[in-house]
Amino acid sequence: MSSKLIELQQLQGHDDRVWHLAWSPNGEALASCSGDRTVRIWTRNSAGSWRCAAILEGTHTRTVRSCSWSPNGQLLATASFDRTVAIWESQGDSWEHVAVLEGHENEVKAAAWNPNGNLIATCGRDKTVWVWEAAPGHEYEVVDVKHGHSQDVKTVVWHPSGEVLVSCSYDDSIKLWMENDDEWICVQTINGPGVGHTSTVWDVAFNPSGDYLASCSDDTTLKIWNCTRGSGGHEMQSCCYSSRQQQQGLLYKTEEDTAGGGGGGGGSVSCHLQCRKEQAHPCDVNCVRWHPKEANLIASAGDDGCIKIWKFDAATS
């Protein structure tokens, strides 16, 4: 049997494009954010269907571009084009807006909690990366503001260890930041032909162990970077790349070769296409996320304002 992607459910409710999705750490809830200035929380009922359990609204005045759960699943950070990041707290069956992070001079593109839940990184169109520290009473203090990028910063992600913060930008670069004496310094910049991407880097993501970083770019490539720790800190080395296509659902299987190659005895990794879903959404697909607990469950979101839940049936030999 060949691999296939089966649509299980369409989640309707947003009145504009859906930009971003985030599963709660335990997988019991899915957050979505949209150009309609709202965030929706979806949960699964006893029949197994997903439904909208809460609408977070009335705080952001422009597009909500991204959302991020705290590690304990009790808080949600939402980044907006209105130059703010809102912090929401779960109150059982309802949500309360408990804090707002202000300081960016322009659209905020992303917010991300570190694994310990005591730091939040944000980035925006003002070309900056901010690091905030959580204090008692839902207070958040600015720890550092970085101006290393020359164009919009598209997203920020934390290494699973929490020691490294990664940002990517419209300036075609990926930057790695580490803390040193209460200041976050850039320890590596990846860019340029033959090394990094040659156009806007839209997104980056670590695998759960932090051994690999994936990046995707407007240069139509997906790159997988090997993360190594040396005396000077973490470093990234390119391992492989494959094409990226829009408006299609593409699933790849990764295989690691530890027998040799890749330089320094570190092995290599390659990606093989498992299945393709033509017109997974009728227009641009903006986000796709694997469920953190159910290995074959996937959520996607697009410019059509729709969220889709998929089941991935892997090929059997």
N, C-alpha and C positions, 0 to 999 in steps of 0.2 A: 504494500500500500504506500502511495506517495504522500508526503506531508501536505497538510492543508490547513487553512485558516477558516474557521466557521464563525459566522456572526451569531451571537447569542441574544443581544439586546441593543436597542438604541435608546439613549437617554436624552430626552428632549426637555427644554425649559429655558435655556439661554436664548436671548434675543439678538445676539451678535456672535461673531466668531469666537470659538473657544481656543485660548492660547496655550493653556497649560493644565496638566493633571498631576496629582500627587496622591499616592496611596498612603494611608496611615501606616505607622510601623507594624501594627498587628494585622493589617489588611482588611480590617472590618469596615473601613470607610474610604471613600474616594473624594478628594477635593478637586473642583474644577473652577477655573477663573476665565473671565470673558471681557470682550469689548463692551458688554452691557453694564459694566461697572459693578458686577456682583460676583460673589463666590458661592458655589453650591456644594453642599455636603451630601454625598450619596451613600446610603447603607443598604444592606441586603435583607429582605424580609424572610419570613419562615418558608415561603415558597421558593426561595432562591433567586427572586427578581430584585434588581436594584431600583431604589426609589429615592427621590429627593427628600432628605430628612431635615434640611435647614438651608436657608438662604441668608448669606451675610451681605448686608446692603446698608446704604445710608451713610457710609463712611468715605469711600473713595468717590471722587468726582470725575475721574476719567478711567480709561481702560485698566483693568487689573491684569498685569502681564504674567505674573507667576505666583505660586504658592508653595509653602514649605512647612512640613510638620516638624515640631520639636521631637526629640528622640523618645520622650515618654508619651507622645500622642495627645497631650492635653492642650497644646498651644499650636496655633497656625499663624505663620507670617505671610502677609500678602503684599506684593510689590506692585506699585501702580504708576501710570504715566502722570499722575497728579503730584509727583515728586516725593511721595511718602511711602512708608511701609507701615501697615497696620498689624497689630498683634491681637489675636482673638483667643479666648479661653473657653474650652468646653465646660458647660455647666450641666452636664447630664444630657437632657434632651434639647438644650438650647445653647447658644453661643453668645459670649459677651465681648464687646470691643474694649480691651483693657489698656492699650498703649498705642502711641503713634511715634514712629521714628522719622524725624525731619532733619534736613541738612543738605540733601542732594539739590543741585541747582536746576536739574532737568529730570526727564522721565527716569524712573527707577525700573530697571529691566529684570532684576532677580534678587531674591533673598534666600539665604541658606543657613540653617543651624549647624553648628559643629556637633560631632558625635556626643559630647558631654552635655550639650544643651545650655552652656553658659556663654557662648559667643554666637553672634549672628553676623554674617558677611552680606553686604549689599553692593550693588553696582548699577551704573546708569549711563545715560546718554552724555552726562557731563564728564565722561572719560575717567571717572574715579572708582576706586574700590574702598568701601568703608568697613571697618570692623567695630562691632558694638559688643559691650559686655552687659549681661543681665545682672541686675541687682535686686534685692528684696523689694516687694511691693510693686512689681511690674515696672521698675525703673530700668532704663537702658542708657548706658554712658558710652560715648565715642572713645574707642581705644586708639584708633589710628585711621588716617585717611591717606590713600596711596594714589599718586598721579602718574603711574608708570606707563599707562597706555596713551596713545596719541589720538584715538578715536573712541566711539561708543564701546562700552564694555557690555557684552551680550549676556554673560552669565558667570556665576561663581559656584564652585563646588569644593567640598572638603575631602581630603584623603580620609579613609576610614580610621586612621590613627589619630586624626585631629591635628597632626603636626604641620600639615601642608595645606595651604589654600591655593586653588587654581582659578585663574580668570582667563577668559578669551574675549577677543575683540574684533571690531570692524577694521582694526589696523593689521589684520591677518596674523596676529600673534597669540601665543599661549604663554602665560606667565605663572611661575611657581613662587609662592610667598611663604616664608617661615618667620617665626617670632624670634627676635634676638634682643634681649634687654628691653622688653616691653614695646619694641618696635617691630613691625612686620616689614621684612626686607625681601626684595626680589632676588631669588637665588638662581633662577634660570629663566631665560626667554627663548621660546621656540618659534622661529619664523624664517622666512626666506626660501627661495627655490632650492630644491635638493635637500632641504632640512625639514622645514615645516610646511604650512599651507601657503598658498599663493593668493588667497582671497579671504573674505570675511570668515572667521571661525564662529559658527553659530552656537555650538554646544559642546560640552565635554562631560564625561562621566567615568567614574572609577568602577571597576568590578568590586564585589564585596570584600575581597582580601586586600585590595589596594595594589595588587601586582601589576595591573594594567590600567591605562587610561585611554578611553576612546574619544576621538574628536571628529566632528563633521564640519564641512566647510562649503562655501559657495563655489569653491574650485572643483566641486562634484566628487570629492574624495572623502572616504572614511578612513581615518588612520588609527592604528592601535599602537600605543606607546608602552614600552616596558619600563616600569618604575623601579629604580634601584636606589639603595641607600649607601652612600659613601661617607668618607670623613667630613666632606663639606656639606652633607645634607642629601636630599633626594635629587635624582636626576632622571630625565626621560630620554629614551632612545627609541627611534621609530622601528617598528617590526614589520608592518604590512599595511596595505590599503586596498580599498575596493570602491567601486562606483556607488554614487548615491543618486536616486531618482525620486521625483516628486509624484504625489497623487497615487502612489502604489504602496501596498503593504509588502515589505521585503523582510524575510526572516533568514538569518544566517546562523550556521552552526560553527563554533570555533573548535579547533583542534590544536593542541599544544604538542610540539615536537621537542622533547627533552634529550634526544639522542645526540644532538649536535647542531651546528649552524647557529646563526644569529650573532656570532661573535662572543668571545669570552666564555664559551660553554653555557650561555644562558638559554639556549633553545630558541624556538621561534613559534609564532602563532599564525594560523591562516583561517580565513573565513570561507565557507561554502554556502551558496544559496540553497535554502531548504524549500521555500515556497514563495510564490508571488500572488498578491491579491490585487488585481486590476481594479481601479476606481474604488478603492477602499472607502474613500469619501469622494463626493463629486467635485471637490476643489481641494485646495492645499491642505495637506495633513500637517498639523502643527506640533503634535506631541504624541508619543507612544510610550506606555509604561507597563512593564511586567508586574504582576501581582507579587508581593513580597513573600507570600506563603504558598500559593497555589501555582505551581511551576508552569501550567499550561494556560493560565488566564492572562489576557492582555487588554488594556484599555487604550483607545485612540481618540483624538479630538481634531477637529478641523475648522476651516473657514465657513463650513455649512452650519455652524452653531450646534452641531450634534456630537455626542459622545457615543462611542460604540464599544461594547464588550465582546471580546473574541475568545474562542477556544482554539488553541493550537494543537492539532493532532499530528504528532511526529510520525515519520515513516517507520514502518516495521519491516524487518528483513524476513 
